[in-house]
C-alpha cells in the first residue's frame, strides 16, 4: 500500500483517540455503578429488599448502556447496523422467551 | 510485514484452504454427499410405501429413515449447498477479495462437515436417530428412546450447527464491511441481499436450536430434567424452542433461493429486476415475520383460540411480501427477451411450484383447517413443494447459472434440460398427489397402510415420481462428470448477459478475485458499464500488491477435536466389554482428549501471529496471461 493510501486512515485513527477522556469518565462511572450495587446488596436488613431489586435492575440497565455506547463504540458513527441487529435480536429473543414461558407455565 | 507462505498441493491444499471459492466447492461436495444419502433414504421410504402392507423395511427402520431423511436434507444437504453458493458468489458480487474472516470460514465448513459425518455414522454404528426430524419429547427422551440414536442427533447437530452459525456471522460481517467502493446497500444484487438476511436469520435462529439441543443432551447424557415431566420438566417447551428455530430455518432455506431466482430471471430476461427496492423490503419483512409465527407448527398442542388466531394471522401476513416477490418476478419477465437456458427453466418453473407451496401454506395457517390437515400427507406435500419445488429448483438454477464461474466450464445445456424435465415431472408426480392422500386421511410417518382405503394407486404414482426425481439427480451428476472432461475455455461473461460483478472477472476466478477493486456506479454494476460501452469495470485502486490470508490446518484439527469429543461424551456410560475402552470412555478421557485438541488449536491460533502474505503486481501479470 502506498503512503497516499495510508493518509486518510491515519487521520481517522487520530480522530478516534480524542475520546480518551470520555473513556476514563465512562470507566469511573461504571465502577461507581457497580459500587452502588454492591453496597446496596451488602447492607442487608437496612435496605428494603424490593428497593434493592429495583435499584439493581436500574444499575444493570445503566451499566449496559455505558458499556455498549462507550466500550462497544455504539455511540460512534458507522455503528447503525450493529445497533439495528442488537435491537432486532432483543425483540426476537424477548418475544420468544415471554411467549414460550407464558404458554408453558401459565 | 507478511512472510512468504508455504503453498500446499493436492489434498493438503483442500484441507488447509481459507479461500472462499475453494471452501464453497468443499461445501458443494459435502452437500452433494449428504444430499445423496438423504435422497437414497427418500427412495427407500417411497419403495416401502409403494403398496399397502409392504414389508420392504420394518417399522423401526422406517422411523430411522424418515428421521434421517428430514435431518440430513435440511441440515446437511440443503444448508451446505446454499452456503456453497453464498461462499463462492457473495464476495464476488460485492467486489471483495475474500470473506471478512477467511479462517472462520474454513472452521465453519469443517465443523459442519464433521457434525454431519458424526450424525451419519449412526448408520454404521447401528443406533440411528428415530424420533423424527423434530425430535419431539417425550419420544426422544431416554425413557422411550434408549439407544444412542437421539444422542447422534443432539451432538451431530450441535457440531454442525456451530459451523452454520459461524458461516452466518461471517457473511454478515462480509456484507456489511467488505463492499467495493460505490456498492451501497441498495445497489447490492438480490442474491447478496438474500444472503444477508439469511445470515441474520441464522444468527438469531441457530442459538435457539443450540440451546434446545444442549438441554436435550443434558437430559439424555447427564440426567437433566428440562423435559422430564415427573421432576418438573416440560415437553411442550421443547416444541417452542425447536420451532422458534425451526420456522426461521425454513426461511433460511428459501430466501437464498429467492435471491438466486431474482438474479437468474433478470439475467435471462435481459431486464433489470422489476421493483428492486420492493424486493429488498419484502425480503427483510419475510425475515422479520419469520420469527413471529413459530406457534403455527403447534396449533394442535392446545395453546388456546387467541394464540392460534394471532399466529394464524401473522402467518397469513407472510403471504403478502411473498406475493410481492412473485409478481416482481413475473413483471421482470414481462416484455423481456427470455432465454430458456436450463438455469432459467429451473428458475421459471420455480415460480408456479412455489406459489402452490405458498397457497397450501396459507391453508395450513388457518388453525381450524389445520386441525384437519395436521400430521397428514397434506403437510408432507406442502413442505416438499416449498423445499423441493422452491429451494431445490432454486439451487439447481443457481448451480447451472454459476457453474461456469465456479469451475470455468459450462454444464451441458441439452442434458441439463432433459434433467430438468425428468426432475420437475418426477417432483410433481411425487408430491402433487400427496395433497389428496393427506385429504383422504393418510397419516405422515406411518410405515405402512391397509389396502382399499383409496391410498394404493396414489402411493404407487408417488413412488414412480420419486424414482424419476432420483434418475434426474443421477443425470445431473452425469452432466457434471461429462462437463469436467471439457476444456476450461470460458471468458469472463459466458452467458453474455451478466449483470453483476462476478461476470467481470475470469472463470474460474483467480485466488485474489479482483486484480483491482472495482468502482461501482449503480445497481447491476456490470450491465451499466456495458450499456455505456465499457469493456471492463472502472477500477477503484491502482494495481498493487494484494494481501492474502495464509492457509491453515487448524480449522480442520479443531473440528476433528469436537468430533472426537462428541463420541467421547456419547459413549461415556457404555460397557464395551473391554477394560481399557471402558476406562477411557468412562472417565471422559476420550472427550477430554477431543476438547484438548480443539482448545489447543484455539490457543495456537491465538498466540501465533500470522499476517498472511502478499501477491505482488508482477505475479498478477503472469497469472493474468494464464487467465
Interface residues (C-beta under 8 A of the other chain):
Chain A: X1 X2 X5 X81 X85 X88 X89 X92 X93 X95 X96 X99 X100 X103 X104 X105
Chain B: X172 X176 X200 X203 X204 X208 X234 X236 X237 X240 X241 X244 X288 X291 X292 X294 X295 X303 X307 X541 X542 X544 X545
